Amino acid sequence: MNLDALYTLTHGLYVLGACKGERLVGSIVDAVMQTANKPVVISLSCSNTSYTKECIEESGEFSLSVLGKTINPFIVANFGFQTSRKVDKWQNVDYELIDGLPYLKDNLAIFRCKVLQKIVFDSNTLFVAEVIMAESGNCPDKPLTYLDYRSYFKNDVMDSFKKHIEGKESKMTKDNNGKKWVCTVCGYVYDGDVPFEELPEDWVCPLCGVDKTLFELQEV
Ligand SMILES: Cc1cc2nc3c(=O)[nH]c(=O)nc-3n(C[C@H](O)[C@H](O)[C@H](O)COP(=O)(O)O)c2cc1C
């Protein structure tokens, strides 16, 4: 079987949004298609490794924001190259929250979907979902396709992500001068992707549960 043949099946690119309680999660997806007109139903295929997929299984709903050809490449990198398990991706972009679900401000259209059924494969989970809200965006762009991504957009996406990571690393080195944030109660050394200063005020030490004020910068 020639698996490259599957690349001729090309869709758009979308930012998928979901939530886990108050926490917003999301990823880039291309495997979306309209499946019925009445009711309006779409199918979405999520990798079983995706944290957004886990959150959709729990909450039963998700949002989609359709990307246009002039989208900032970092949007694709932000949502496609890192996991919401570790990073608050929505904090890095302009978004609007509608009834608890996040939508990218820069969109061609947005959809809110309610899961009707799921089919689980070894690699992916297919969600069949009813579209309960659909709005056109006000930007006169054409949809960005997966083919666009593969043929010319991917390099820009990778460059934008490299710049983002380098920026974060140099900020961390400059700010902390090589030191690490250490819990003064239990000795836990913070090593997350989000700079310690940007963690929310209610963040607590994962080992002993004390708050951020009991951490200090130390040589380790
Ligand atoms: C161009 C592109 C298309 C993608 N298409 C899908 C897709 O259709 N389904 C999917 O589950 N993941 C897809 N991904 C991968 C996820 O976006 C990626 O694994 C993401 O980091 C998952 O984040 P999460 O763990 O926060 O859900 C795609 C990534 C890129 C860059």
PDBQT file of the ligand as one rigid body, heavy atoms in Angstrom, charges set to zero:
ROOT
HETATM    1  C1  LIG A 301      -0.702  20.604   9.814  1.00  0.00    +0.000 C 
HETATM    2  C2  LIG A 301      -1.107  19.753  10.976  1.00  0.00    +0.000 A 
HETATM    3  C3  LIG A 301      -2.260  18.982  10.893  1.00  0.00    +0.000 A 
HETATM    4  C4  LIG A 301      -2.656  18.192  11.982  1.00  0.00    +0.000 A 
HETATM    5  N1  LIG A 301      -3.803  17.462  11.904  1.00  0.00    +0.000 NA
HETATM    6  C5  LIG A 301      -4.236  16.765  12.988  1.00  0.00    +0.000 A 
HETATM    7  C6  LIG A 301      -5.490  16.088  12.985  1.00  0.00    +0.000 A 
HETATM    8  O1  LIG A 301      -6.235  16.114  12.008  1.00  0.00    +0.000 OA
HETATM    9  N2  LIG A 301      -5.870  15.420  14.111  1.00  0.00    +0.000 N 
HETATM   10  C7  LIG A 301      -5.074  15.389  15.246  1.00  0.00    +0.000 A 
HETATM   11  O2  LIG A 301      -5.472  14.793  16.259  1.00  0.00    +0.000 OA
HETATM   12  N3  LIG A 301      -3.872  16.018  15.259  1.00  0.00    +0.000 NA
HETATM   13  C8  LIG A 301      -3.447  16.712  14.177  1.00  0.00    +0.000 A 
HETATM   14  N4  LIG A 301      -2.256  17.374  14.229  1.00  0.00    +0.000 N 
HETATM   15  C9  LIG A 301      -1.379  17.216  15.390  1.00  0.00    +0.000 C 
HETATM   16  C10 LIG A 301      -1.816  18.046  16.617  1.00  0.00    +0.000 C 
HETATM   17  O3  LIG A 301      -2.141  19.370  16.258  1.00  0.00    +0.000 OA
HETATM   18  C11 LIG A 301      -0.648  18.044  17.623  1.00  0.00    +0.000 C 
HETATM   19  O4  LIG A 301      -0.303  16.719  17.959  1.00  0.00    +0.000 OA
HETATM   20  C12 LIG A 301      -0.938  18.851  18.868  1.00  0.00    +0.000 C 
HETATM   21  O5  LIG A 301       0.301  19.115  19.506  1.00  0.00    +0.000 OA
HETATM   22  C13 LIG A 301      -1.857  18.146  19.863  1.00  0.00    +0.000 C 
HETATM   23  O6  LIG A 301      -1.996  18.989  20.979  1.00  0.00    +0.000 OA
HETATM   24  P1  LIG A 301      -2.818  18.573  22.294  1.00  0.00    +0.000 P 
HETATM   25  O7  LIG A 301      -2.044  17.456  22.980  1.00  0.00    +0.000 OA
HETATM   26  O8  LIG A 301      -2.830  19.831  23.102  1.00  0.00    +0.000 OA
HETATM   27  O9  LIG A 301      -4.176  18.122  21.866  1.00  0.00    +0.000 OA
HETATM   28  C14 LIG A 301      -1.859  18.170  13.151  1.00  0.00    +0.000 A 
HETATM   29  C15 LIG A 301      -0.700  18.962  13.235  1.00  0.00    +0.000 A 
HETATM   30  C16 LIG A 301      -0.330  19.749  12.168  1.00  0.00    +0.000 A 
HETATM   31  C17 LIG A 301       0.913  20.600  12.285  1.00  0.00    +0.000 C 
ENDROOT
TORSDOF 0
